[in-house]
Amino acid sequence: MMPHFTRFAAIDWSGAKGFHHPGIALAVCEAGDAAPVLVDPPHVGAKRGAWSRTEILEWMRANADEPLLIGFDFTFSPPCIERGAYLPGEDTPTTPRAFWAYVDAASTDSDLGAATFLETRRGRHFYFGAADGTKADFMHLRRCEAHYKASGGHKPSTVYDAIGAAQVAKASFAGMRLLHHLGRAIPVWPIDPFPAKGALVVEIYTAIAARAGGLRKGLSKFRDGPALDAALAAIGSKPHVPLPRYTDHATDAILTAAWLRANAGRAELWHPPGLTREIARREGWTFGVV
């Protein structure tokens, strides 16, 4: 399998309520060593500069035929293999695409949000606070996450934890709605077969790119231009175009797009030893975890 990609995109994602989200950032780079650039959303008005999730979906559809590798920093599936079901005790599907449809059908939030899906299952499946019981009882991991933790990576979050700044639950379930609406327009690795042409979606950890950029374990963000340029240089990229404002979302997207470009040709990342057919079919995997 020889990756055919000549364009690379990283999307810092958000599960926040509402229509336009400062937490979403999209950066794109071409093959070579030029630094990724941020892509502005298409809409105009008072909130110009903030993407909606629906606009990201439309951008993906418009670029589906491009040789484009797209990385998202949300979890594509809840744990299933460890627990025997995505939401034990609830009659859910047993494969990711069917589960994404299930989440979408049960969500009423605007702009592909999924907060209501989680809130109506509070305490049964999702932890929102002490009233829900012991937090440790909700800390279930996919096989990929458990493997990454055991190999010395950062402590991964679980999609069942819906409280605090580090939680990934709301963003992940909103992302599952996006993947459902994307349908078969773009395949999703490793759930779908690897395409011979066109775009492909992968799950990423921005922390892996941060480590490659020289940030020590325990830290994961670059908050100024010189620090971002030093990280880009460490992974073979030229300096970035200065930004009017530096946010974690913007720097994560820029650095991770460059990291995707630098690592897309590494066979071991597409064929990690821990990734079995069953794991790929039921839970997926994070690109970059070996």
GIPE-V797704 format. One record per residue. N is the residue number from 0. RES is the residue in one letter. PHI is phi in whole degrees, 0 to 359 (* if undefined). OMEGA is omega in radians with two decimals (* if undefined). BURIAL is # if it has 9 or more other ideal C-beta (glycine too) atoms within 8 Angstrom, else .. Layout:
N;RES;PHI;OMEGA;BURIAL  N;RES;PHI;OMEGA;BURIAL
This chain:
0;M;*;3.12;.  1;M;250;3.13;.  2;P;303;-3.07;.  3;H;257;-2.97;.  4;F;287;3.05;#  5;T;236;3.05;.  6;R;229;-3.03;#  7;F;220;-3.11;#  8;A;229;3.02;#  9;A;236;-3.09;#  10;I;237;3.00;#  11;D;278;-2.85;#  12;W;256;3.14;#  13;S;212;3.04;#  14;G;251;-3.08;#  15;A;296;3.08;.  16;K;287;3.10;.  17;G;108;-3.02;.  18;F;249;-3.13;.  19;H;232;-2.85;#  20;H;230;3.08;#  21;P;303;-3.13;#  22;G;283;3.10;#  23;I;263;3.05;#  24;A;222;3.14;#  25;L;237;3.08;#  26;A;236;-3.09;#  27;V;226;3.01;#  28;C;221;3.08;#  29;E;264;3.02;.  30;A;302;-3.08;.  31;G;120;-3.11;.  32;D;228;3.07;.  33;A;291;-3.11;.  34;A;295;3.05;#  35;P;299;3.09;#  36;V;239;3.07;#  37;L;286;3.10;#  38;V;257;3.14;#  39;D;281;3.07;.  40;P;291;-3.03;#  41;P;277;-3.01;.  42;H;280;3.07;#  43;V;236;3.11;.  44;G;126;-3.01;.  45;A;297;-3.08;.  46;K;256;3.12;.  47;R;305;-3.13;#  48;G;107;3.12;.  49;A;245;3.12;#  50;W;286;2.85;#  51;S;263;3.09;#  52;R;293;3.12;#  53;T;295;3.10;.  54;E;294;3.05;#  55;I;297;3.09;#  56;L;302;3.14;#  57;E;294;3.09;#  58;W;297;3.12;#  59;M;296;3.12;#  60;R;300;-3.12;#  61;A;292;-3.10;.  62;N;250;-3.03;#  63;A;298;-3.09;#  64;D;269;-3.14;.  65;E;280;3.07;.  66;P;283;-2.89;#  67;L;241;3.03;#  68;L;260;-3.05;#  69;I;246;3.10;#  70;G;252;3.08;#  71;F;245;3.13;#  72;D;261;2.95;#  73;F;228;-3.10;#  74;T;274;-3.01;#  75;F;279;-3.08;#  76;S;202;2.95;#  77;P;289;3.00;#  78;P;301;3.11;#  79;C;225;-3.06;#  80;I;292;3.14;#  81;E;297;-2.97;#  82;R;257;-3.14;#  83;G;86;3.13;.  84;A;195;3.10;#  85;Y;291;3.12;#  86;L;227;-3.04;#  87;P;308;-3.11;.  88;G;92;3.11;.  89;E;247;-3.06;#  90;D;281;-3.09;.  91;T;255;3.01;#  92;P;297;-3.05;.  93;T;240;3.06;#  94;T;230;-3.03;.  95;P;303;-3.08;#  96;R;299;3.10;#  97;A;293;3.12;#  98;F;290;3.09;#  99;W;301;3.11;#  100;A;296;3.12;#  101;Y;297;3.11;#  102;V;297;-3.12;#  103;D;298;-3.10;#  104;A;294;-3.09;.  105;A;261;-3.11;.  106;S;251;-3.12;#  107;T;245;-3.08;.  108;D;289;3.07;#  109;S;287;3.01;.  110;D;52;3.06;#  111;L;64;3.07;#  112;G;289;-3.09;#  113;A;223;-3.09;#  114;A;301;-3.12;#  115;T;294;3.10;#  116;F;301;-3.14;#  117;L;287;-3.05;#  118;E;296;3.13;#  119;T;286;3.11;.  120;R;243;3.14;#  121;R;299;3.11;#  122;G;85;3.08;#  123;R;277;-3.11;.  124;H;233;-3.01;.  125;F;237;-3.12;#  126;Y;261;3.09;#  127;F;247;-3.12;#  128;G;163;-3.02;.  129;A;301;-3.13;.  130;A;295;-3.11;.  131;D;272;3.13;#  132;G;114;-3.11;.  133;T;278;-3.05;.  134;K;300;-3.11;#  135;A;302;-3.14;.  136;D;289;-3.12;.  137;F;256;-2.97;#  138;M;273;3.14;#  139;H;262;-3.07;#  140;L;238;2.94;#  141;R;289;3.13;#  142;R;297;3.11;#  143;C;299;-3.12;#  144;E;293;3.10;#  145;A;296;3.11;#  146;H;296;-3.13;#  147;Y;297;3.11;#  148;K;297;-3.11;#  149;A;293;-3.11;.  150;S;272;3.06;.  151;G;100;3.08;.  152;G;287;3.11;#  153;H;295;3.14;.  154;K;291;-3.09;.  155;P;285;3.05;#  156;S;276;3.06;.  157;T;251;3.14;#  158;V;289;3.11;#  159;Y;270;3.12;#  160;D;265;-3.04;#  161;A;245;-3.12;#  162;I;230;3.04;.  163;G;93;-3.08;.  164;A;293;-3.07;.  165;A;271;-3.09;.  166;Q;292;-3.14;#  167;V;242;-3.02;#  168;A;298;-3.04;#  169;K;295;3.12;#  170;A;294;-3.08;#  171;S;293;-3.13;#  172;F;288;2.98;#  173;A;297;3.09;#  174;G;296;3.09;#  175;M;297;3.06;#  176;R;295;3.10;#  177;L;300;-3.13;#  178;L;297;3.08;#  179;H;297;-3.12;#  180;H;289;3.04;#  181;L;294;3.10;#  182;G;61;-3.10;.  183;R;265;-3.11;.  184;A;299;3.09;.  185;I;223;3.10;#  186;P;292;-3.11;#  187;V;240;-3.12;#  188;W;275;-0.10;#  189;P;264;-3.11;.  190;I;293;-3.13;#  191;D;255;3.05;.  192;P;298;3.13;.  193;F;291;-3.07;#  194;P;280;3.06;#  195;A;279;3.12;.  196;K;204;3.11;.  197;G;81;-3.03;#  198;A;277;3.08;#  199;L;214;3.10;#  200;V;254;3.04;#  201;V;229;3.03;#  202;E;270;-3.10;#  203;I;228;2.87;#  204;Y;251;3.07;#  205;T;295;3.11;#  206;A;295;3.10;#  207;I;294;3.08;#  208;A;296;3.13;#  209;A;297;3.09;#  210;R;298;3.14;#  211;A;297;3.11;#  212;G;278;3.05;#  213;G;101;3.13;.  214;L;283;-3.06;#  215;R;288;3.14;.  216;K;301;-3.09;.  217;G;103;3.06;.  218;L;241;-3.11;.  219;S;211;-3.03;.  220;K;232;3.02;#  221;F;246;-2.97;#  222;R;240;3.06;.  223;D;208;-3.06;.  224;G;298;-3.13;#  225;P;301;3.13;.  226;A;294;3.11;#  227;L;295;3.13;#  228;D;296;3.11;#  229;A;297;3.12;#  230;A;292;3.10;#  231;L;299;3.12;#  232;A;299;-3.12;#  233;A;295;3.12;#  234;I;248;2.97;#  235;G;88;-3.12;.  236;S;247;3.01;#  237;K;290;3.13;.  238;P;299;-3.11;.  239;H;278;2.99;#  240;V;285;-3.09;.  241;P;307;-3.11;.  242;L;260;3.06;#  243;P;294;3.12;.  244;R;209;-3.13;.  245;Y;260;3.07;#  246;T;235;3.07;.  247;D;303;-3.08;.  248;H;293;-3.13;#  249;A;294;-3.09;#  250;T;291;3.06;#  251;D;300;-3.10;#  252;A;295;-3.12;#  253;I;297;-3.09;#  254;L;295;-3.07;#  255;T;288;3.05;#  256;A;298;3.10;#  257;A;295;3.11;#  258;W;295;3.09;#  259;L;301;3.13;#  260;R;300;-3.07;#  261;A;289;-3.00;#  262;N;241;-3.08;#  263;A;297;-3.11;#  264;G;270;-3.12;.  265;R;276;-3.06;.  266;A;300;-3.07;.  267;E;293;3.10;.  268;L;282;3.07;#  269;W;274;-3.12;#  270;H;229;3.14;.  271;P;296;-3.06;#  272;P;302;-3.09;.  273;G;280;-3.07;#  274;L;272;3.08;#  275;T;263;3.10;.  276;R;299;-3.14;.  277;E;294;3.10;.  278;I;296;3.12;#  279;A;300;-3.07;#  280;R;286;-3.02;.  281;R;256;-3.01;#  282;E;232;-3.03;#  283;G;78;-3.06;#  284;W;203;3.11;#  285;T;262;3.14;#  286;F;297;-3.11;#  287;G;107;3.10;#  288;V;268;-3.13;#  289;V;235;*;.
